[in-house]
């Protein structure tokens, strides 16, 4: 798992499966569960139009992305500090979080229906071909009615997956996406120095 603090911007951009164009206006909050080769990471996600907020359980970090303001805030509540970085757009990705310069030719094949928490989910086999078919990715996606974002994405071998649970539709409170007040703004270099100092103390 890629958990280095200095790669936080990359990490949070690849953790969440890229939404489809039709899902741009979906607004919701949910818990997420990310599994990778026996390790598990949980957290909360809040999504509103042009805004998102991620809180990884046990990390003491919050990441707020404001597409409208083209900015990302890395917030550290215990330190009462935050880092501001420019938002340069979502990197293109495949199911495993690897990024491709080529979006590829994507197709979905319906596999089956499955009942989960009283919802009927549609399972698809997704195939993405790159460079005119010279390379290819395949993985599974599950969709539920009236929710255009995949509620679960999983590699073919089942070792890597990402899913949303306890989904609540509707716009989260706008203050969840606000620039932190009463926090000191620092640079990534200053943050790295703080982390180095904490590591030495421990």
N, C-alpha and C positions, 0 to 999 in steps of 0.2 A: 504494500500500500504506500502511496506517495503522500507522506505526512510532514515533510519539512516545511517549517514556517516560512522560509524565504521563497518557497514555491506556492504560497497560499493562493495567489491570484489564479495560477494555473490549476491548482487543485480544485478550487470551488467551481471553476468553469467546466471541468470534466466530470465532476461528480453527478451532476444532474443531466439526464438524457436530454438531448436537444429537442425542443418542441417542434411540431410540424407547423407549417405556415397557418393552418386552420386553427391552431391552438393559441394564437397570439393574445386573444382577449380573455382567456380563461383566468379566473381569479379564485384562489383557494388557499387553504392551509392544510398541512398534513404532517405526519411523522414519516421519516424515511428510514429505510434499512438497507445498508450497503454491505454485501458479503463478497469476500474475495479470498479464495483458497483457504477457507477455515477461519478467517478473521471476520469480525462483524463490527460495523460502525453505525450508530443510530443518531438521529437528530431531528430537528424541526425545520420545515420550510414554509415560507409565506410568500405568496405570489399575487401581485396586482399588476395592472396594465403598466408596462415599462418599468416595473420595480420588482425586486426579489430580496428575500432575507433568509440566510441559512445559519442555523445554530447547531454545531456538532456537539453531541453529548460528551461531557468530560473534558472538552478542549478549552473552555473559558474564552472562546473566540466567537465573534458574530461577524458575518460578512453581509453587507448591504450593497446591492448593485442598483444603481439608478441609470437606466438606459436613457431616460429623458435628459438627465444632467450630464451624461457621459462620464460618470465617476463611480468608483468603488470605495467603500469605507470598510476597513478592517478594524473592528472595535474590540477592545479588551476591557470588559467591565471591571475586573478586579484591579487593574492598573489605572483605571480612569483615563485611558489614553486611546488614541485612534490614529490610523494611518490612512491618508487619502491617496488614491492612485487613479490615473485616467482609465476609463473604460473604453477599450478599443474594438469592441464587438465580440460576439461569440465565436470561438474557434470551431471549425467543423470537426466532427468526431464520429468514430464508430462505436460499437457496443462496449468495447473494452476501455474506452477513454482515450485511445490513440487518435491522433489528429491527422487528417488527410487534406492535402491541398485540393484534391478533386472530390467533389461531393458524391460522385459516383452515380450509377444507375440503380435506383432502389425499387424493389418489388416486394409485395407481401402475398403470402399464400395462406389462406384460412386453414387451420388445423382442426380445432374443436371448440366447443363451449365448455366452461367450467364454472361451477357455483362457488363463490367465495364471499363470506359474510353477507349472505342474502342477495348478492349481486351476481348476475350472469356475465362472465367475462368471455371475450373472444380471444382465442390464442392464434397468433400468426407466426409463420416462419418468414423472417425477413432476410432478403439477399441483397447485398450491395456490391456491385461490380465496378471496379476502378480501371482506368486506363484501357478502355475498350475490352474489358474482361480479362486483362492480364493478371489482376489480383482480385480477391473476393473476400467479403466478410459475410457470415451467416449467424443469426441469433434469433431468439424468440421475443415476442412482445405480447402483452395482454392488455386489452382495452375493455372498459366498461361503458355502458350506455351513458350518454350525456356528459362525457368527460373525455375531451379529445387528446389528452396526454396519456401515454402508456402508463398504467398503474404498476406494471412490472416489466423489466427487461432482464433477459438472462442469456448467458452464453450457452452454446449447444451442449457443452459438457456439464452444465449446471454449477460450475465452480465460482462463477462470477455473476452477481445479480444486483439489481437495484429496484426497490419497490416503494410505493406510497401506501400507508395505512392510515386509518382514522381520518379520511379525507373530509373536509368541511368546505363546501362551496360558498362563495361569497367573498367580498372584498375585506381583507384584514384591516385592522386599524391603521390609519395613515401614519401615525407616529412610529410604527414599527420600521418605517423606511426613511425616517428623518435623520439629518446629520446630528450626531450626539452633542447634547448641550452639557456644559460643565466638564467636558473632557479636554485634555491637552492633546493638541495635534502634534504628532512627531513624524519623523521620516523612517523609511525602512531601515536605514543604517542605524538610527538611534534605537529602533526596536531590536535589531540584531544584537546591539551592545547590551541591552537589558536582558535579553535571553541568555547571552553568554555569561553575564554576571550571575543570573539565577542558577545556571547550570554549574558554575564553579562553586556556589554556595552549597549546592546539593551534593 
